[in-house]
Amino acid sequence: MILEDFHVHTSYCDGNNSAEEMVRAAIELNMTRIGFSVHSYTAFDQSYCIKKERIAEYQAEIRGLAQKYSGKIKVLCGVELDYYSDMTAQEFDYAIGSVHYIKTGEGYTEIDISSEMLTDAAEKYYGGDLVALAEVYFADMGDALRKTGADIIGHFDLVTKFNQDKKLFDTDDPRYVAAAKRAIDRLLPYGKPFEINTGAISRGYRNEAYPQEWQLRYIAENGGKVILSSDSHSADTLCYRFEEYERLAKDLGFKDFKLKI
């Protein structure tokens, strides 16, 4: 079983536990590496992200924990860079490139807060067409590595967070499939891994990881890479269902799951 996890949140942003509590939980699981990925500062929405004045404190604490627990686990100081954040990956060990918003009118719409927020945005800006909204999301997602310079592609297909059993829109719609494939095709040349992200399962939103299985198959068929990520916001979900998704990834043809950092 893979025993390393690089998508981990703490109380520095929207996580429930301190960084040290997460490290101790990782050691109890016999993990070999844990990477902290604080949500990058977004000036237009500070409800979930790290405060600008706490970035240096975050980096110092994670570096200190890396030294304190160096004989038991490797601790890395990362950042989850949102597409619309003005932060960079400088002074971090690695970065996850993610899209949590789409530009709508003069502002932004979060795509992972509620189904109502998605449907309201679709009604207001896309004539009620949620697939059109998803096309905009995938256009940004396909540009995420160019924009952020990240090392990991974060929760590809996040736009389906509230779409279990296709209750909001049809993910078999040819426009949706084409938009997702276009995004994958733009990301593949960078050689960076897509994360198989189990966070929406552990929090009860979905019964499968991001990306969907057909997207993973498309990534595998075109020479892409993956790693496993829990997107943990609490200490009890580290490496969540990794054994199951490692088996699936191997069945789809993926062989190497190690992040090269």
C-alpha positions in Angstrom: 0.0 0.0 0.0 1.2 3.5 -0.8 2.0 5.3 2.4 2.6 8.9 1.4 0.1 11.7 1.0 0.7 15.2 -0.3 -2.7 16.8 -0.3 -3.2 17.5 3.4 -4.9 20.5 5.0 -4.6 21.8 8.6 -6.0 24.6 10.8 -3.8 27.1 8.9 -6.6 27.0 6.3 -9.8 25.0 6.3 -8.5 21.8 8.0 -9.6 20.6 11.4 -6.3 19.5 13.0 -3.0 21.2 13.7 0.0 20.3 11.6 1.6 18.4 14.4 -1.6 16.3 15.0 -1.5 15.4 11.3 2.2 14.3 11.5 1.5 12.2 14.6 -1.4 10.5 12.8 0.8 9.9 9.8 3.4 8.2 12.0 0.7 6.0 13.5 -0.2 4.9 10.0 3.5 4.1 9.3 3.5 6.7 6.5 6.9 7.4 4.9 6.1 11.0 3.7 3.5 13.6 4.4 3.1 16.8 2.4 1.1 19.8 3.7 -0.7 21.7 1.0 -2.1 24.9 2.6 -4.7 26.7 0.4 -3.1 29.6 -1.2 -4.2 33.1 -0.3 -7.0 34.5 -2.6 -7.6 38.2 -2.0 -11.3 38.0 -3.2 -12.2 35.1 -0.9 -10.4 34.7 2.4 -12.9 32.3 4.0 -11.0 29.1 3.4 -7.4 30.0 2.7 -4.3 30.9 4.7 -4.1 34.5 5.8 -1.3 36.4 4.1 0.3 37.3 7.4 0.5 33.6 8.5 2.4 32.2 5.5 5.8 32.6 7.1 4.5 31.1 10.3 3.1 28.1 8.4 6.4 27.5 6.6 8.4 27.8 9.8 6.2 25.3 11.7 6.3 22.7 8.9 10.1 23.0 8.6 10.3 22.6 12.4 8.2 19.5 12.3 10.3 18.1 9.5 13.3 18.4 11.8 11.5 17.2 14.9 10.2 14.0 13.3 13.1 13.5 10.8 13.8 10.0 12.2 10.2 8.8 11.8 8.8 10.5 8.7 9.7 12.9 5.9 7.6 16.1 6.2 7.2 18.4 3.2 6.0 22.0 3.1 3.7 22.5 0.1 0.9 24.8 -1.1 -2.3 24.2 -3.1 -2.2 27.0 -5.6 -5.5 28.1 -6.9 -5.7 29.2 -10.5 -6.9 32.7 -9.4 -4.4 33.1 -6.6 -1.5 35.5 -7.0 0.8 33.4 -4.8 3.7 31.4 -6.3 5.4 28.1 -5.5 8.6 29.9 -4.3 9.8 28.8 -0.9 7.6 25.7 -0.9 8.8 22.1 -1.5 6.1 21.5 -4.1 2.7 22.8 -5.3 -0.6 21.4 -6.3 -2.3 23.3 -9.1 -6.1 23.5 -8.6 -9.2 25.3 -9.9 -11.8 26.2 -7.2 -13.5 29.1 -9.0 -14.6 30.2 -12.4 -14.7 33.8 -13.4 -18.4 35.0 -13.6 -19.2 38.5 -14.5 -17.1 40.9 -12.4 -16.5 38.2 -9.7 -15.9 34.6 -9.1 -18.1 31.5 -8.4 -16.8 28.7 -6.2 -17.5 25.4 -7.8 -17.1 23.2 -4.7 -19.2 24.9 -2.1 -22.8 23.8 -2.9 -24.9 22.5 -5.7 -27.1 25.6 -5.3 -24.2 27.9 -6.0 -23.4 25.9 -9.2 -27.0 25.9 -10.4 -27.5 29.6 -9.6 -24.3 30.5 -11.5 -25.4 28.4 -14.5 -28.8 30.1 -14.5 -27.3 33.6 -14.3 -24.4 33.2 -16.7 -25.0 30.2 -18.9 -28.8 30.0 -19.5 -29.1 27.2 -17.0 -26.6 25.0 -18.9 -24.3 23.4 -16.4 -22.3 21.6 -19.1 -21.4 25.1 -20.4 -20.2 26.0 -16.9 -18.2 22.8 -16.8 -16.6 23.7 -20.2 -15.4 27.0 -18.6 -14.0 25.0 -15.6 -12.1 22.6 -17.9 -10.7 25.5 -19.9 -9.1 26.8 -16.7 -8.1 23.3 -15.5 -6.3 22.7 -18.8 -4.3 25.9 -18.2 -3.6 25.2 -14.5 0.0 24.0 -14.9 1.0 26.9 -17.2 -0.5 29.4 -14.8 0.7 27.9 -11.5 3.9 26.0 -12.4 2.7 23.3 -10.0 4.1 19.8 -9.5 0.7 18.0 -9.1 -2.6 18.4 -11.0 -5.2 18.8 -8.3 -8.6 17.1 -8.2 -9.3 17.1 -11.9 -13.1 17.1 -12.4 -13.9 18.9 -9.2 -16.9 20.4 -11.0 -18.7 17.1 -10.4 -18.4 17.3 -6.6 -22.2 17.6 -6.1 -23.1 15.6 -9.2 -23.2 12.1 -7.8 -25.6 9.9 -9.9 -25.6 12.7 -12.5 -28.2 14.6 -10.5 -27.1 18.0 -11.8 -25.8 17.3 -15.3 -24.9 14.4 -17.6 -21.2 13.6 -17.6 -21.8 11.5 -20.7 -22.8 14.6 -22.7 -20.4 14.8 -25.7 -19.5 18.5 -24.8 -18.6 17.5 -21.3 -16.4 14.6 -22.5 -14.7 16.7 -25.1 -14.0 19.5 -22.6 -12.4 17.1 -20.1 -10.3 15.4 -22.8 -9.1 18.8 -24.1 -8.0 19.7 -20.6 -6.2 16.4 -20.2 -4.5 16.8 -23.5 -3.2 20.2 -22.5 -1.9 19.0 -19.2 -0.2 15.7 -20.3 2.8 17.3 -22.1 4.0 18.8 -18.7 4.7 15.2 -17.4 3.2 16.0 -14.0 1.0 13.6 -12.2 -2.8 13.8 -11.9 -3.9 13.1 -8.3 -6.4 10.4 -7.7 -8.2 12.3 -5.0 -10.4 10.5 -2.5 -11.4 13.6 -0.4 -15.0 13.8 -1.7 -15.6 10.2 -0.7 -14.3 10.6 2.9 -16.5 13.7 3.3 -19.6 12.0 1.9 -20.1 13.9 -1.4 -19.2 11.2 -3.9 -18.7 7.4 -4.0 -15.7 7.6 -6.4 -12.5 9.6 -6.5 -11.6 12.4 -8.9 -10.9 11.9 -11.7 -13.7 9.6 -12.9 -12.6 6.1 -14.0 -13.0 6.9 -17.7 -10.8 9.9 -17.4 -8.1 7.9 -15.6 -8.3 5.4 -18.4 -7.8 8.2 -20.9 -4.8 9.5 -19.0 -3.3 6.1 -18.8 -3.8 5.4 -22.5 -2.0 8.6 -23.3 1.0 8.1 -21.1 0.0 10.2 -18.1 1.0 9.7 -14.5 -0.9 9.6 -11.2 -0.4 9.8 -7.5 -2.8 9.1 -4.7 -4.1 12.0 -2.5 -6.6 12.0 0.3 -7.2 15.8 0.4 -7.4 15.3 4.1 -9.0 17.9 6.3 -8.8 15.8 9.4 -6.3 13.4 10.9 -8.6 10.3 10.5 -8.7 10.5 6.6 -5.0 10.3 5.7 -4.4 7.8 2.9 -8.1 7.3 2.7 -9.0 4.2 0.6 -5.5 4.2 -1.0 -5.3 0.5 -1.2 -8.5 0.3 -3.3 -7.4 3.0 -5.7 -3.9 1.7 -6.0 -5.4 -1.5 -7.2 -7.7 0.3 -9.7 -4.8 2.4 -11.0 -2.7 -0.7 -11.5 -5.5 -2.3 -13.4 -5.8 0.7 -15.6 -2.0 0.4 -16.5 -0.4 2.9 -14.1 2.9 1.7 -12.7 4.7 4.5 -10.8 2.9 6.4 -8.0 5.9 8.1 -6.4 6.0 11.9 -6.5 9.5 12.9 -7.6 10.4 15.5 -5.0 
